[in-house]
């Protein structure tokens, strides 16, 4: 779609969209970015951005401290690496169920670590954000 010389520029434009503090602002930035790339002769980039930006902005509905972790796959990739590392040690499983037990144990271990130890996401922040969101929705409805 975009040549090597323009990839850094496109990446910077995409980062600007995701760095927006609110969904509406992100949509405005996305619209201007799409127009910019259309004017530069990259019609497919502009079309793709316009068609798929909504799907990518769901991360803006959570608190800002959660966004980076939600919009990346780093947590999943780390879990996959650990599964790969641990299954290589075994090399050959006696049956499918043995492999499943190991993978399940690793998933449970990761979940427990996030709940009791190093938290991946602070769920209290999310609860507070949801409460504030519901409160602002109620106020908006009452004004109507």
DSSP file (Angstrom, degrees, kcal/mol; ACC not computed):
  #  RESIDUE AA STRUCTURE BP1 BP2  ACC     N-H-->O    O-->H-N    N-H-->O    O-->H-N    TCO  KAPPA ALPHA  PHI   PSI    X-CA   Y-CA   Z-CA
    1    1 A X              0   0    0      0, 0.0     2,-0.4     0, 0.0    44,-0.2   0.000 360.0 360.0 360.0 -51.2    0.0    0.0    0.0
    2    2 A X        -     0   0    0     43,-0.0     5,-0.1    40,-0.0    40,-0.0  -0.960 360.0-119.0-123.9 136.5    2.6    2.5    1.1
    3    3 A X    >>  -     0   0    0     -2,-0.4     3,-1.2     1,-0.1     4,-0.8  -0.180  33.3-101.9 -67.9 165.0    6.3    2.5    0.1
    4    4 A X  H >> S+     0   0    0      1,-0.3     3,-0.5     2,-0.2     4,-0.5   0.822 119.6  59.4 -58.7 -34.2    9.1    2.2    2.6
    5    5 A X  H 34 S+     0   0    0      1,-0.2     4,-0.3     2,-0.1    -1,-0.3   0.784 110.7  41.1 -67.1 -26.4    9.8    6.0    2.5
    6    6 A X  H <> S+     0   0    0     -3,-1.2     4,-2.4     1,-0.1    -1,-0.2   0.505  89.2  89.6-100.3  -6.5    6.3    6.8    3.6
    7    7 A X  H <X S+     0   0    0     -4,-0.8     4,-2.7    -3,-0.5     5,-0.2   0.884  86.8  50.5 -63.3 -40.1    5.8    4.1    6.3
    8    8 A X  H  X S+     0   0    0     -4,-0.5     4,-2.2     2,-0.2    -1,-0.2   0.900 111.1  49.7 -64.3 -39.1    7.2    6.2    9.2
    9    9 A X  H  > S+     0   0    0     -4,-0.3     4,-2.1     2,-0.2    -2,-0.2   0.920 112.1  47.2 -65.0 -44.0    4.9    9.1    8.2
   10   10 A X  H  X S+     0   0    0     -4,-2.4     4,-2.5     2,-0.2    -2,-0.2   0.915 110.7  52.4 -63.7 -42.7    1.9    6.8    8.1
   11   11 A X  H  X S+     0   0    0     -4,-2.7     4,-2.4     1,-0.2    -2,-0.2   0.901 108.8  50.4 -60.4 -41.6    2.8    5.2   11.4
   12   12 A X  H  X S+     0   0    0     -4,-2.2     4,-1.9     2,-0.2    -1,-0.2   0.898 110.1  50.2 -64.1 -40.1    3.1    8.7   13.0
   13   13 A X  H  X S+     0   0    0     -4,-2.1     4,-1.4     2,-0.2    -2,-0.2   0.908 111.4  48.1 -64.5 -41.4   -0.4    9.6   11.6
   14   14 A X  H  X S+     0   0    0     -4,-2.5     4,-1.9     1,-0.2    -2,-0.2   0.888 109.0  53.2 -67.1 -39.0   -1.9    6.4   13.0
   15   15 A X  H  X S+     0   0    0     -4,-2.4     4,-1.6     1,-0.2    -1,-0.2   0.880 104.7  56.4 -62.6 -36.7   -0.3    7.0   16.4
   16   16 A X  H  < S+     0   0    0     -4,-1.9     4,-0.4     1,-0.2    -1,-0.2   0.882 105.5  51.6 -62.1 -37.9   -1.8   10.4   16.5
   17   17 A X  H >< S+     0   0    0     -4,-1.4     3,-1.1     1,-0.2    -1,-0.2   0.948 113.3  42.9 -63.3 -48.5   -5.3    8.9   16.0
   18   18 A X  H 3< S+     0   0    0     -4,-1.9    -1,-0.2     1,-0.2    -2,-0.2   0.672 107.0  61.7 -75.3 -16.1   -4.8    6.5   18.9
   19   19 A X  T 3< S+     0   0    0     -4,-1.6    -1,-0.2    -5,-0.2    -2,-0.2   0.545  77.2 117.1 -84.1  -7.2   -3.3    9.1   21.2
   20   20 A X    <   -     0   0    0     -3,-1.1     6,-0.1    -4,-0.4    -3,-0.0  -0.335  66.2-138.1 -62.1 140.4   -6.5   11.2   21.0
   21   21 A X  S    S+     0   0    0      1,-0.1     2,-0.3     2,-0.0    -1,-0.1   0.723  82.2  32.1 -74.5 -20.3   -8.1   11.5   24.5
   22   22 A X  S  > S-     0   0    0      1,-0.1     4,-2.2    39,-0.0     5,-0.2  -0.957  77.7-119.3-139.1 156.1  -11.6   11.0   23.2
   23   23 A X  H  > S+     0   0    0     -2,-0.3     4,-2.5    37,-0.2     5,-0.2   0.896 112.1  53.1 -59.1 -45.1  -13.4    9.0   20.4
   24   24 A X  H  > S+     0   0    0      1,-0.2     4,-2.0     2,-0.2    -1,-0.2   0.910 110.7  46.9 -60.8 -43.3  -14.8   12.1   18.7
   25   25 A X  H  > S+     0   0    0      1,-0.2     4,-2.5     2,-0.2    -1,-0.2   0.901 110.7  52.7 -65.4 -40.4  -11.4   13.7   18.5
   26   26 A X  H  X S+     0   0    0     -4,-2.2     4,-2.7     1,-0.2    -2,-0.2   0.894 108.3  50.9 -62.2 -39.7   -9.9   10.5   17.2
   27   27 A X  H  X S+     0   0    0     -4,-2.5     4,-2.2     2,-0.2    -1,-0.2   0.890 109.8  49.8 -65.9 -38.7  -12.5   10.3   14.5
   28   28 A X  H  X S+     0   0    0     -4,-2.0     4,-2.2     2,-0.2    -2,-0.2   0.926 112.8  46.7 -64.3 -44.0  -11.8   13.9   13.4
   29   29 A X  H  X S+     0   0    0     -4,-2.5     4,-2.6     1,-0.2    -2,-0.2   0.920 111.5  51.8 -63.4 -43.0   -8.0   13.1   13.3
   30   30 A X  H  X S+     0   0    0     -4,-2.7     4,-2.6     1,-0.2    -1,-0.2   0.893 108.7  51.3 -61.1 -40.5   -8.7    9.9   11.3
   31   31 A X  H  X S+     0   0    0     -4,-2.2     4,-2.1     2,-0.2    -1,-0.2   0.922 112.2  45.1 -63.5 -44.5  -10.8   11.9    8.8
   32   32 A X  H  X S+     0   0    0     -4,-2.2     4,-2.3     2,-0.2    -2,-0.2   0.871 112.9  51.4 -68.4 -35.5   -8.1   14.4    8.3
   33   33 A X  H  X S+     0   0    0     -4,-2.6     4,-2.4     2,-0.2     5,-0.2   0.918 109.8  49.8 -65.4 -43.4   -5.4   11.7    8.0
   34   34 A X  H  X S+     0   0    0     -4,-2.6     4,-2.1     1,-0.2    -2,-0.2   0.918 111.5  48.6 -61.5 -43.5   -7.5    9.9    5.4
   35   35 A X  H  X S+     0   0    0     -4,-2.1     4,-2.4     2,-0.2    -1,-0.2   0.905 109.7  52.6 -63.2 -41.9   -8.0   13.1    3.4
   36   36 A X  H  X S+     0   0    0     -4,-2.3     4,-1.4     1,-0.2    -2,-0.2   0.933 112.1  44.4 -59.1 -47.6   -4.2   13.8    3.6
   37   37 A X  H  <>S+     0   0    0     -4,-2.4     5,-2.8     1,-0.2    -1,-0.2   0.824 111.0  54.4 -71.0 -30.4   -3.3   10.3    2.2
   38   38 A X  H ><5S+     0   0    0     -4,-2.1     3,-1.5    -5,-0.2    -1,-0.2   0.919 107.9  49.9 -65.6 -43.2   -6.0   10.6   -0.4
   39   39 A X  H 3<5S+     0   0    0     -4,-2.4    -2,-0.2     1,-0.3    -1,-0.2   0.801 106.3  56.5 -65.2 -29.0   -4.5   13.9   -1.6
   40   40 A X  T 3<5S-     0   0    0     -4,-1.4    -1,-0.3    -5,-0.2    -2,-0.2   0.420 125.8-101.4 -83.7   2.1   -1.1   12.2   -1.7
   41   41 A X  T < 5S+     0   0    0     -3,-1.5     2,-0.7    -5,-0.1    -3,-0.2   0.644  87.3 122.7  91.4  15.1   -2.4    9.6   -4.1
   42   42 A X     >< +     0   0    0     -5,-2.8     4,-1.9     1,-0.2     3,-0.2  -0.610  24.1 159.7-108.7  70.4   -2.9    6.7   -1.6
   43   43 A X  H  > S+     0   0    0     -2,-0.7     4,-2.7     1,-0.2     5,-0.2   0.865  70.8  54.6 -60.6 -40.8   -6.6    6.1   -2.2
   44   44 A X  H  > S+     0   0    0      2,-0.2     4,-2.6     1,-0.2    -1,-0.2   0.882 107.1  50.7 -65.5 -37.7   -6.5    2.6   -0.7
   45   45 A X  H  > S+     0   0    0      2,-0.2     4,-2.5     1,-0.2    -1,-0.2   0.946 112.3  47.2 -62.8 -47.2   -4.9    3.8    2.5
   46   46 A X  H  X S+     0   0    0     -4,-1.9     4,-2.5     1,-0.2    -2,-0.2   0.921 113.9  47.0 -60.9 -45.4   -7.6    6.4    2.9
   47   47 A X  H  X S+     0   0    0     -4,-2.7     4,-2.5     2,-0.2    -1,-0.2   0.921 112.2  49.8 -63.0 -44.5  -10.4    4.0    2.1
   48   48 A X  H  X S+     0   0    0     -4,-2.6     4,-2.1     1,-0.2    -1,-0.2   0.918 111.9  48.6 -61.7 -43.7   -9.1    1.4    4.5
   49   49 A X  H  X S+     0   0    0     -4,-2.5     4,-1.6    -5,-0.2    -1,-0.2   0.930 113.0  47.0 -62.6 -46.3   -8.8    4.0    7.3
   50   50 A X  H  < S+     0   0    0     -4,-2.5     4,-0.3     1,-0.2    -2,-0.2   0.882 116.0  45.0 -64.0 -38.9  -12.3    5.3    6.7
   51   51 A X  H  < S+     0   0    0     -4,-2.5    -1,-0.2    -5,-0.2    -2,-0.2   0.818 124.9  28.6 -75.5 -31.5  -13.8    1.8    6.6
   52   52 A X  H  X S+     0   0    0     -4,-2.1     4,-1.1    -5,-0.2     3,-0.3   0.431  88.0  93.9-116.0   0.2  -12.0    0.3    9.6
   53   53 A X  H  X S+     0   0    0     -4,-1.6     4,-1.0     1,-0.2     3,-0.4   0.883  83.0  59.2 -64.8 -36.3  -11.2    3.1   12.1
   54   54 A X  H >4 S+     0   0    0     -4,-0.3     3,-0.7     1,-0.2    -1,-0.2   0.903 103.1  52.7 -57.8 -42.5  -14.4    2.5   14.1
   55   55 A X  H >4 S+     0   0    0     -3,-0.3     3,-0.7     1,-0.2    -1,-0.2   0.836 109.9  49.2 -61.8 -33.1  -13.4   -1.0   14.8
   56   56 A X  H >< S+     0   0    0     -4,-1.1     3,-0.6    -3,-0.4    -1,-0.2   0.629  99.3  65.6 -84.7 -14.3  -10.0    0.1   16.1
   57   57 A X  G X<  +     0   0    0     -4,-1.0     3,-1.9    -3,-0.7    -1,-0.2   0.361  65.9  99.4 -94.0   6.6  -11.3    2.8   18.4
   58   58 A X  G X  S+     0   0    0     -3,-0.7     3,-1.7     1,-0.3    -1,-0.2   0.784  72.8  69.7 -62.2 -24.1  -13.1    0.6   20.9
   59   59 A X  G X  S+     0   0    0     -3,-0.6     3,-1.1     1,-0.3    -1,-0.3   0.704  84.9  69.9 -66.0 -17.8  -10.1    0.9   23.2
   60   60 A X  G <  S+     0   0    0     -3,-1.9    -1,-0.3     1,-0.2   -37,-0.2   0.521  82.6  72.8 -78.4  -3.3  -11.0    4.6   23.7
   61   61 A X  G <  S+     0   0    0     -3,-1.7    -1,-0.2    -4,-0.2     2,-0.2   0.467  91.1  68.0 -88.0  -0.9  -14.1    3.5   25.8
   62   62 A X  S <  S-     0   0    0     -3,-1.1     5,-0.1     1,-0.1    64,-0.1  -0.712 103.2 -72.6-111.7 165.2  -11.9    2.4   28.7
   63   63 A X    >>  -     0   0    0     -2,-0.2     3,-1.9     1,-0.1     4,-1.0  -0.191  45.8-114.2 -56.4 149.7   -9.8    4.6   31.1
   64   64 A X  H 3> S+     0   0    0      1,-0.3     4,-0.6     2,-0.2     3,-0.4   0.828 114.6  61.2 -57.0 -35.1   -6.6    6.0   29.5
   65   65 A X  H 34 S+     0   0    0      1,-0.2    -1,-0.3     2,-0.1     4,-0.3   0.723 108.2  45.0 -66.2 -19.7   -4.4    3.9   31.8
   66   66 A X  H <> S+     0   0    0     -3,-1.9     4,-2.0     1,-0.1     3,-0.3   0.672  91.2  84.9 -93.4 -20.5   -5.9    0.8   30.3
   67   67 A X  H  X S+     0   0    0     -4,-1.0     4,-2.7    -3,-0.4     5,-0.2   0.867  85.9  50.6 -57.4 -46.5   -5.8    1.7   26.6
   68   68 A X  H  X S+     0   0    0     -4,-0.6     4,-0.9     1,-0.2    -1,-0.2   0.908 113.8  45.1 -61.7 -41.6   -2.2    0.8   25.7
   69   69 A X  H  4 S+     0   0    0     -3,-0.3     6,-0.3    -4,-0.3    -1,-0.2   0.834 115.3  47.8 -72.6 -30.7   -2.6   -2.7   27.2
   70   70 A X  H  < S+     0   0    0     -4,-2.0    -2,-0.2     1,-0.2    -1,-0.2   0.878 111.2  48.5 -76.9 -37.5   -6.0   -3.3   25.6
   71   71 A X  H  < S+     0   0    0     -4,-2.7     2,-0.2    -5,-0.2    -1,-0.2   0.606 106.8  65.1 -84.1  -8.5   -5.0   -2.1   22.1
   72   72 A X  S  < S-     0   0    0     -4,-0.9     3,-0.2    -5,-0.2     4,-0.1  -0.672  72.3-139.7-105.9 167.3   -1.8   -4.2   21.9
   73   73 A X     >  +     0   0    0     -2,-0.2     4,-2.8     1,-0.1     5,-0.2   0.120  67.8 115.8-106.7  18.8   -1.4   -7.9   21.9
   74   74 A X  H  > S+     0   0    0      1,-0.2     4,-2.4     2,-0.2     5,-0.2   0.891  74.8  50.3 -58.0 -43.2    1.6   -7.9   24.2
   75   75 A X  H  > S+     0   0    0     -6,-0.3     4,-2.0     1,-0.2    -1,-0.2   0.921 113.5  45.2 -62.1 -43.8   -0.1   -9.8   27.0
   76   76 A X  H  > S+     0   0    0      1,-0.2     4,-2.6     2,-0.2    -2,-0.2   0.903 112.5  51.4 -66.1 -41.2   -1.3  -12.5   24.7
   77   77 A X  H  X S+     0   0    0     -4,-2.8     4,-2.3     2,-0.2    -2,-0.2   0.890 109.0  51.0 -63.8 -38.8    2.2  -12.7   23.0
   78   78 A X  H  X S+     0   0    0     -4,-2.4     4,-2.1    -5,-0.2    -1,-0.2   0.916 110.9  48.2 -65.0 -42.9    3.9  -13.1   26.4
   79   79 A X  H  X S+     0   0    0     -4,-2.0     4,-2.4     1,-0.2    -2,-0.2   0.919 110.7  51.5 -62.8 -43.2    1.5  -15.9   27.4
   80   80 A X  H  X S+     0   0    0     -4,-2.6     4,-2.5     1,-0.2    -2,-0.2   0.894 108.7  51.4 -60.6 -40.6    2.1  -17.6   24.0
   81   81 A X  H  X S+     0   0    0     -4,-2.3     4,-2.7     2,-0.2    -1,-0.2   0.911 110.2  48.9 -62.5 -42.2    5.9  -17.4   24.5
   82   82 A X  H  X S+     0   0    0     -4,-2.1     4,-2.5     2,-0.2     5,-0.2   0.903 111.0  49.8 -66.2 -40.6    5.6  -19.0   28.0
   83   83 A X  H  X S+     0   0    0     -4,-2.4     4,-2.5     2,-0.2     5,-0.2   0.933 112.7  47.6 -61.5 -45.4    3.4  -21.8   26.6
   84   84 A X  H  X S+     0   0    0     -4,-2.5     4,-1.8     1,-0.2    -2,-0.2   0.919 112.3  49.3 -61.8 -44.6    5.9  -22.4   23.9
   85   85 A X  H  X S+     0   0    0     -4,-2.7     4,-1.0     1,-0.2    -1,-0.2   0.921 114.9  43.7 -62.0 -44.8    8.8  -22.4   26.3
   86   86 A X  H  X S+     0   0    0     -4,-2.5     4,-0.9     1,-0.2    -1,-0.2   0.842 112.6  50.6 -73.6 -33.4    7.2  -24.8   28.7
   87   87 A X  H  X S+     0   0    0     -4,-2.5     4,-1.9    -5,-0.2    -1,-0.2   0.798 103.2  60.7 -75.7 -26.6    5.9  -27.2   26.1
   88   88 A X  H  < S+     0   0    0     -4,-1.8    -1,-0.2    -5,-0.2    -2,-0.2   0.854  98.7  58.0 -65.5 -32.9    9.3  -27.5   24.5
   89   89 A X  H  < S+     0   0    0     -4,-1.0    -1,-0.2     1,-0.2    -2,-0.2   0.901 109.8  42.9 -62.5 -41.0   10.7  -28.8   27.7
   90   90 A X  H  < S-     0   0    0     -4,-0.9     2,-2.6     1,-0.2    -1,-0.2   0.868  83.2-179.9 -73.0 -36.7    8.2  -31.7   27.6
   91   91 A X     <  +     0   0    0     -4,-1.9     2,-0.5     2,-0.0    -1,-0.2  -0.343  64.6  35.9  68.5 -60.4    8.8  -32.2   23.9
   92   92 A X  S    S-     0   0    0     -2,-2.6     2,-0.3    -3,-0.1    -4,-0.0  -0.974  74.0-152.4-128.3 120.6    6.4  -35.2   23.5
   93   93 A X        -     0   0    0     -2,-0.5     3,-0.1     1,-0.1     4,-0.0  -0.662  18.1-133.0 -87.9 144.7    3.1  -35.3   25.4
   94   94 A X  S    S-     0   0    0     -2,-0.3     2,-0.3     1,-0.1    -1,-0.1   0.820  84.4 -12.6 -66.7 -29.2    1.7  -38.8   26.1
   95   95 A X  S  > S-     0   0    0      1,-0.1     4,-1.3    -3,-0.0     3,-0.3  -0.965  74.3 -94.1-160.5 173.4   -1.8  -37.6   24.9
   96   96 A X  H  > S+     0   0    0     -2,-0.3     4,-2.3     1,-0.2     5,-0.2   0.864 118.5  58.5 -63.1 -38.6   -3.8  -34.5   24.0
   97   97 A X  H  > S+     0   0    0      1,-0.2     4,-2.5     2,-0.2    -1,-0.2   0.848 101.1  55.8 -63.6 -35.3   -5.2  -34.1   27.5
   98   98 A X  H  > S+     0   0    0     -3,-0.3     4,-1.9     2,-0.2    -1,-0.2   0.911 109.1  46.8 -64.0 -42.3   -1.7  -33.8   29.0
   99   99 A X  H  X S+     0   0    0     -4,-1.3     4,-2.4     1,-0.2     5,-0.2   0.928 111.9  50.8 -63.8 -45.2   -0.9  -30.9   26.7
  100  100 A X  H  X S+     0   0    0     -4,-2.3     4,-2.6     1,-0.2    -2,-0.2   0.885 107.6  53.4 -61.0 -40.1   -4.3  -29.3   27.5
  101  101 A X  H  X S+     0   0    0     -4,-2.5     4,-2.4     2,-0.2    -1,-0.2   0.908 110.2  47.6 -61.9 -42.2   -3.6  -29.7   31.3
  102  102 A X  H  X S+     0   0    0     -4,-1.9     4,-2.2     2,-0.2    -2,-0.2   0.942 114.0  45.6 -65.0 -47.4   -0.3  -27.9   31.0
  103  103 A X  H  X S+     0   0    0     -4,-2.4     4,-2.1     1,-0.2    -2,-0.2   0.904 113.5  50.1 -63.7 -41.7   -1.6  -25.1   28.9
  104  104 A X  H  X S+     0   0    0     -4,-2.6     4,-2.6    -5,-0.2    -1,-0.2   0.916 109.2  51.6 -62.6 -43.2   -4.6  -24.6   31.2
  105  105 A X  H  X S+     0   0    0     -4,-2.4     4,-2.5     1,-0.2    -1,-0.2   0.895 109.4  50.5 -61.4 -39.9   -2.3  -24.6   34.3
  106  106 A X  H  X S+     0   0    0     -4,-2.2     4,-2.3     2,-0.2    -1,-0.2   0.895 110.6  49.1 -65.3 -39.4   -0.2  -21.9   32.6
  107  107 A X  H  X S+     0   0    0     -4,-2.1     4,-2.4     2,-0.2    -2,-0.2   0.910 112.3  47.6 -65.7 -42.5   -3.3  -19.8   31.9
  108  108 A X  H  X S+     0   0    0     -4,-2.6     4,-2.7     2,-0.2     5,-0.2   0.915 111.0  52.2 -64.0 -42.8   -4.6  -20.2   35.4
  109  109 A X  H  X S+     0   0    0     -4,-2.5     4,-2.0    -5,-0.2    -2,-0.2   0.911 110.7  47.4 -58.7 -44.6   -1.1  -19.2   36.8
  110  110 A X  H  X S+     0   0    0     -4,-2.3     4,-2.1     2,-0.2    -1,-0.2   0.910 111.6  50.6 -64.6 -42.8   -1.1  -16.1   34.6
  111  111 A X  H  X S+     0   0    0     -4,-2.4     4,-1.9     1,-0.2    -2,-0.2   0.924 110.3  49.1 -61.5 -45.4   -4.6  -15.1   35.7
  112  112 A X  H  X>S+     0   0    0     -4,-2.7     4,-3.0     1,-0.2     5,-0.6   0.876 108.7  53.7 -62.8 -37.8   -3.7  -15.5   39.4
  113  113 A X  H  X5S+     0   0    0     -4,-2.0     4,-1.7     1,-0.2    -1,-0.2   0.913 110.2  46.9 -63.1 -41.9   -0.6  -13.4   38.9
  114  114 A X  H  <5S+     0   0    0     -4,-2.1    -1,-0.2     1,-0.2    -2,-0.2   0.839 117.7  43.2 -68.7 -32.7   -2.6  -10.6   37.4
  115  115 A X  H  <5S+     0   0    0     -4,-1.9    -2,-0.2    -5,-0.2    -1,-0.2   0.912 130.4  19.8 -79.9 -44.4   -5.2  -10.8   40.2
  116  116 A X  H  <5S+     0   0    0     -4,-3.0    -3,-0.2    -5,-0.2    -2,-0.2   0.756 130.5  20.0-101.7 -27.6   -3.0  -11.2   43.2
  117  117 A X  S  <<S+     0   0    0     -4,-1.7     2,-0.8    -5,-0.6    -3,-0.1   0.399 119.8   8.8-110.1-118.4    0.4   -9.9   42.2
  118  118 A X  S    S-     0   0    0      1,-0.1     2,-0.3     2,-0.0    -1,-0.3  -0.581  78.1-139.8 -71.8 109.5    1.5   -7.7   39.3
  119  119 A X        -     0   0    0     -2,-0.8     3,-0.2     1,-0.2    -5,-0.1  -0.545  15.7-162.5 -79.1 132.5   -1.8   -6.4   38.0
  120  120 A X  S    S+     0   0    0      1,-0.3     2,-0.4    -2,-0.3    -1,-0.2   0.894  83.4  11.3 -76.6 -42.0   -2.1   -6.2   34.3
  121  121 A X  S    S-     0   0    0     -7,-0.2     2,-1.0   -52,-0.0    -1,-0.3  -0.999  73.8-129.4-136.9 138.1   -5.1   -3.9   34.5
  122  122 A X    >>  -     0   0    0     -2,-0.4     4,-1.0     1,-0.2     3,-0.7  -0.776  20.9-168.4 -87.1 104.3   -6.5   -2.1   37.6
  123  123 A X  H 3> S+     0   0    0     -2,-1.0     4,-2.4     1,-0.2    -1,-0.2   0.729  80.1  67.7 -70.1 -22.1  -10.2   -3.0   37.5
  124  124 A X  H 3> S+     0   0    0      1,-0.2     4,-2.5     2,-0.2    -1,-0.2   0.901  98.4  52.5 -64.4 -38.9  -11.1   -0.5   40.1
  125  125 A X  H <> S+     0   0    0     -3,-0.7     4,-2.3     1,-0.2    -1,-0.2   0.902 109.3  49.7 -60.2 -41.0  -10.3    2.3   37.7
  126  126 A X  H  X S+     0   0    0     -4,-1.0     4,-2.4     2,-0.2    -2,-0.2   0.906 109.6  50.5 -65.6 -42.3  -12.5    0.7   35.1
  127  127 A X  H  X S+     0   0    0     -4,-2.4     4,-2.5     2,-0.2    -2,-0.2   0.928 111.7  47.8 -61.3 -45.0  -15.4    0.4   37.7
  128  128 A X  H  X S+     0   0    0     -4,-2.5     4,-2.6     1,-0.2    -2,-0.2   0.910 111.3  50.9 -62.4 -41.9  -15.0    4.1   38.6
  129  129 A X  H  X S+     0   0    0     -4,-2.3     4,-2.4     1,-0.2    -1,-0.2   0.904 110.3  49.1 -61.6 -42.3  -14.9    5.1   34.9
  130  130 A X  H  X S+     0   0    0     -4,-2.4     4,-2.7     2,-0.2    -1,-0.2   0.905 110.6  50.4 -64.4 -42.5  -18.1    3.1   34.3
  131  131 A X  H  X S+     0   0    0     -4,-2.5     4,-2.3     2,-0.2    -2,-0.2   0.928 112.2  46.9 -62.0 -44.7  -19.9    4.7   37.2
  132  132 A X  H  X S+     0   0    0     -4,-2.6     4,-2.5     1,-0.2    -2,-0.2   0.891 112.1  51.5 -63.5 -39.5  -18.9    8.2   36.0
  133  133 A X  H  X S+     0   0    0     -4,-2.4     4,-2.0     2,-0.2    -2,-0.2   0.910 110.8  46.7 -63.8 -43.4  -20.0    7.3   32.5
  134  134 A X  H  X S+     0   0    0     -4,-2.7     4,-2.3     2,-0.2    -1,-0.2   0.890 111.9  52.2 -66.0 -38.2  -23.4    6.1   33.7
  135  135 A X  H  X S+     0   0    0     -4,-2.3     4,-2.2     1,-0.2    -2,-0.2   0.926 110.3  46.9 -64.0 -44.6  -23.7    9.2   35.9
  136  136 A X  H  X S+     0   0    0     -4,-2.5     4,-2.2     1,-0.2    -1,-0.2   0.850 111.2  52.5 -67.5 -33.1  -23.0   11.6   32.9
  137  137 A X  H  X S+     0   0    0     -4,-2.0     4,-2.2     2,-0.2    -1,-0.2   0.904 109.2  49.5 -66.2 -40.8  -25.5    9.6   30.7
  138  138 A X  H  X S+     0   0    0     -4,-2.3     4,-2.1     2,-0.2    -2,-0.2   0.910 110.9  49.4 -64.0 -42.4  -28.2   10.0   33.4
  139  139 A X  H  X S+     0   0    0     -4,-2.2     4,-1.6     1,-0.2    -1,-0.2   0.909 110.6  50.5 -62.7 -42.5  -27.5   13.8   33.6
  140  140 A X  H  X S+     0   0    0     -4,-2.2     4,-0.8     1,-0.2    -1,-0.2   0.894 111.0  48.6 -63.4 -39.6  -27.7   14.1   29.8
  141  141 A X  H >< S+     0   0    0     -4,-2.2     3,-0.5     1,-0.2    -1,-0.2   0.873 108.8  53.4 -67.5 -36.8  -31.0   12.2   29.7
  142  142 A X  H 3< S+     0   0    0     -4,-2.1    -1,-0.2     1,-0.2    -2,-0.2   0.819 103.4  57.6 -68.0 -30.5  -32.4   14.4   32.5
  143  143 A X  H 3<        0   0    0     -4,-1.6    -1,-0.2     1,-0.3    -2,-0.2   0.737 360.0 360.0 -71.9 -22.3  -31.5   17.6   30.5
  144  144 A X    <<        0   0    0     -4,-0.8    -1,-0.3    -3,-0.5    -2,-0.2   0.489 360.0 360.0 -71.1 360.0  -33.6   16.4   27.6
